[in-house]
Amino acid sequence: MKIEQLPTPSYVIDQKALKQNLQILKSVADRTGCKVLLAQKAFSMFATYPLISSYLSGTTASGLYEAKLGREEFGGEVHIFAPAFKDSEIDEILAISDHIVFNSGRQLEKHLDKCLRAGVSIGLRINPQHSTQGDHALYDPCAEGSRFGVTKDQFNPDWLEYLDGLHFHTLCEQNSDDLASTLAVVEEQFGEYFHQLKWVNFGGGHHVTREDYDIDLLVASIEHVQKIYGVQVYIEPGEAIALNAGYLVTEVLDIVENGIETLVLDASATCHMPDVLEMPYRPPLQNGFEAGEKAYTYRLSSNTCLTGDVIGDYSFEKPVAIGDKLYFEDMAIYSFVKNNTFNGMPLPSLALMDETGDCQLIKTFGYEDFKGRLS
Ligand SMILES: *Cc1c(COP(=O)(O)O)cnc(C)c1O
């Protein structure tokens, strides 16, 4: 069916755009020999895993459930990192993971024997304390007091006997100049240990598939580390894999007027695009412009009881009518993975768009999905 015929709300994954991103990421792997993993926390529509796994080496997980999903649906390598691993889950995690990355020396020592018995590749996350994100502390693992990673002062070289790799993840939607400056600090602090390792994982946050991304500098950074230290480099982007590769389709249910005309949509910021409120950011909208730029300005809001459930003010060339569909763009990443059913809001359907623009409904949700999480 055509995108206009899908039920609303629906997330639609654009396979053509996804493929273009995957080709770019694969070209980095092909040029350098590095391995690229899908960070599932950003995007885990597993109907697309057969496609993604034909380009990338594996997945990374934030916990047991994502690791299981990667193992079951993607194949390839399964990597996992979490601030702490529970005794009740560690055996199952070790049975399905190829790499496990610990966040602290205490966690490493606690689970070490089991890891050695399982034959899993063991890594430790380091914190180079080099902030490159300005004052965006919510997404900065190098922020003052951050719980992420072992600092140079805390690092105990005795651990090297067991460690196969080190992992740093300090970027968010950043270009390779910030990777290069981070890498310089990482090498200065931890470079002396790299010769004893098998791999170094550069984490995520590399906005590789963004138009202005400097891929040559990423390639040079990877090649530098692999050549000087003889290690395998991994990167594990989430965003970059499905950047600009999805839509959220919503319908205008009503228009209310109170100083400004507000569109009541069947999609919600707080339920279906929480990063709009958390980051915060303004999602691109097809045929939508800055407030006041075109003749007709509206506030785009939701069918919930939260006053602040507002996506933003947008203007249009033509008046919007009840029953119109609106298409939010760049809705593949950090969207449906964060969904909730606050207010009893339905979960949007999941659909796939092929290269000809034809759409296929993959999954719909109903009352049982709402009730099933309650008791
Ligand atoms: C979030 C995260 C990623 C992916 O980050 P993106 O910004 O989506 O590329 C990779 N690794 C770790 C450890 C993360 O926490």
The ligand as a MOL file (V3000), in Angstrom:
LIG
                    3D

  0  0  0     0  0            999 V3000
M  V30 BEGIN CTAB
M  V30 COUNTS 15 15 0 0 0
M  V30 BEGIN ATOM
M  V30 1 C 24.1300 4.9340 23.0830 0
M  V30 2 C 25.3470 4.1330 22.8810 0
M  V30 3 C 25.7940 3.8400 21.5820 0
M  V30 4 C 25.1060 4.3880 20.3430 0
M  V30 5 O 25.1210 5.7830 20.3450 0
M  V30 6 P 24.5590 6.6520 19.1200 0
M  V30 7 O 24.6470 8.0390 19.6250 0
M  V30 8 O 23.1580 6.2200 18.8630 0
M  V30 9 O 25.4550 6.3910 17.9580 0
M  V30 10 C 26.9090 3.0450 21.4520 0
M  V30 11 N 27.5670 2.5610 22.5420 0
M  V30 12 C 27.1730 2.8190 23.8020 0
M  V30 13 C 27.9380 2.2790 24.9390 0
M  V30 14 C 26.0600 3.6210 24.0100 0
M  V30 15 O 25.6710 3.9000 25.2540 0
M  V30 END ATOM
M  V30 BEGIN BOND
M  V30 1 1 1 2
M  V30 2 1 2 3
M  V30 3 2 2 14
M  V30 4 1 3 4
M  V30 5 2 3 10
M  V30 6 1 4 5
M  V30 7 1 5 6
M  V30 8 2 6 7
M  V30 9 1 6 8
M  V30 10 1 6 9
M  V30 11 1 10 11
M  V30 12 2 11 12
M  V30 13 1 12 13
M  V30 14 1 12 14
M  V30 15 1 14 15
M  V30 END BOND
M  V30 END CTAB
M  END
